[in-house]
């Protein structure tokens, strides 16, 4: 039979279809609770920023325009968090043997850096305004900043209640608490952000650091099916995003307070002082997130294992046949996933398999599931 | 302190920039120019970038491993580069925002002569910085020794390969544990709490055969070290260089803008009725139109409006240039921090070549990542036949990795178990309680099984009920030799264990 048509599209290789790719990304975003929340909040923030921008242009108010730019800046932080939460779920391949799970740590770190930069910027603007007070139109700024405050409160609510209903393991909390116990007092009234937990059991559910809101269906940090998924796998991302939202809320609160002060008491100096105070608060609140991310990125020994590891070393050295334990290196891949390598100097007649399995057992009990033990037989 | 050239340069530039920042702030207060003040804050961000780079360099010098940071602080330089790149990107965003603001509301320059003066001085400072960092961003800083790698190896690009070979074999027997120690410095709990330098001396003793070898061996590690340190600090210096470049471009734009402004713009003079059509004030314009229509005076117009839009346009061009040059740095440092396999290593090929090695049955969980610069770390599980052959295999694997340029490896041996898919020889355990089922394989070969139909291997692995009958006889042979002559029950139990494990 002769061909009825000359369409040979099906024989051509599939073209790069942007729509297909985008829809694939959408599905991936909507699949996970964290990224879903991030995406919706990003849309909300973006639309509000556009509304503010258009209102500012229409009413020719420079203050509103610059405030809308500040919101756009925040949207980039949300975008980074969203991108990281999608990327960290990709499978490992030839170039990324551990997968992309470190992306969330990196996103948290970059968010922290952006926050510090924002604080620095606000501080400099505050100084500029203190030296040369511009003409601020309060009547237009007040309702818009109240609306912005409402949007941010929605965000805080969403990201605080993101993660209830999953079992808290003492181990995971030990990880987060040990860093924050020595923390500088924040001085801000939020309390959600308050790492004020004296008890190391971590049974208070109100300690939301932005929630561990992600589904446990797919193991986050490792493809190994035997590995129970890290409950705080998106912890870094959410913490960064949460801090950003808090910073924005503080900004709105500061603007409202200074507007009220200026209207009632005609204190022109209130605006710059509020800005500087807010900048300081933001800077201080970012420090824990930065310290944690820097620790992870610098391949530091996991803080939660600081006390457990020497015990483990002792136990391993007491195993029969082990002369010595050398060069232990333990580091965090992402939240709650620890990787370790060490070398054992053993006697020539030692049972290597037994030693290996015992060592693995010892370290699995403290939570290190990926361990590489190199056995070196001492020459007699 | 070693590594002084980099630190010295950074310190120099830091002092210069900070001094200039102070000058700009003072001048801006004197001339009450807001633009100067904002430019001075850009200078301040430059100072911060330099401080970050300095801190990173200072930290990265401590390559000794500590209790908390077992790899030392080498990664600090990559982090410094990332921080600088992110700061630059954020700065670019703010500049874009300011430029857009200027587009909607153009400003005149207040005192263009002062601006030119300060801008030119800033340009000088930045050009000096560029010269300082440009030549050395590409390497040349001398790494300091932390004991060195200990040996160069065949396949490495140094020319002294052939001569060093002889020393290698002597060193290799000790070298397995040593490279990583040398790499990351002494670990505090290490029993070989020997000073790295002393260990080097130990190697010299071993290599007493050839004096030339000694010298070559002594110098080679230093060169390797320089390379390693260089490519890590390269990243950091690149970040600083890009920051200074951005600032230089900013100064160039300021100067160009001020010059054009002076020559082209005709400002509104005092005392004359003058309109500024570029800066739009709707109400004021309307009033002025009404009033001027009434008075019939000549109204001067302030100079060509496009001059006011030159500043934001140039700023946007500068931002594009900056982003284009910062992106590779950002990508590179981010990839290192994401634990990527370094780009010069092909995992697939490495994997297959590793599998081709003699004695290696399987490779899994192979992970290769870059600590910083040229320090690459690899970990893997290698499946091999038995512990006795393992030491040879381990040496060969280490050599293989050294040839690839990976000096810090941790290989976990996995021994073939009874239930493995490969049907190679399964007898690897030392003879303890599980001796009997294992010997069933090994004892078959010398001793003919009564049931000659079954193959020796099949006896051990098949799950058919013929096992008890066949192995019972072989086990009878065994039970004479085995010390614990338990009854037939325990023998049967053992065989059942074997079955289930199969």
Interface residues (C-beta under 8 A of the other chain):
Chain A: X57 X60 X62 X65 X66 X69 X72 X73 X76 X94 X95 X96 X97 X98 X100 X102 X103 X106 X109 X110 X113 X114 X117 X120 X121 X124 X128 X131 X132 X294 X297 X298 X299 X300 X301 X306 X313 X324 X325 X326 X327 X328 X329 X330 X331 X333 X341 X342 X343 X345 X349 X351 X352 X353 X356 X370 X371 X372 X373 X374 X375 X376 X377 X379
Chain B: X29 X32 X34 X37 X38 X41 X44 X45 X48 X67 X68 X69 X70 X71 X73 X75 X76 X79 X82 X83 X86 X87 X90 X91 X93 X94 X97 X100 X101 X104 X105 X173 X176 X177 X180 X181 X187 X189 X190 X191 X192 X282 X334 X337 X338 X339 X340 X341 X343 X346 X347 X348 X365 X366 X367 X368 X369 X371 X379 X380 X381 X387 X390 X391 X394 X410 X411 X412 X413 X414 X415 X428 X429 X430 X432
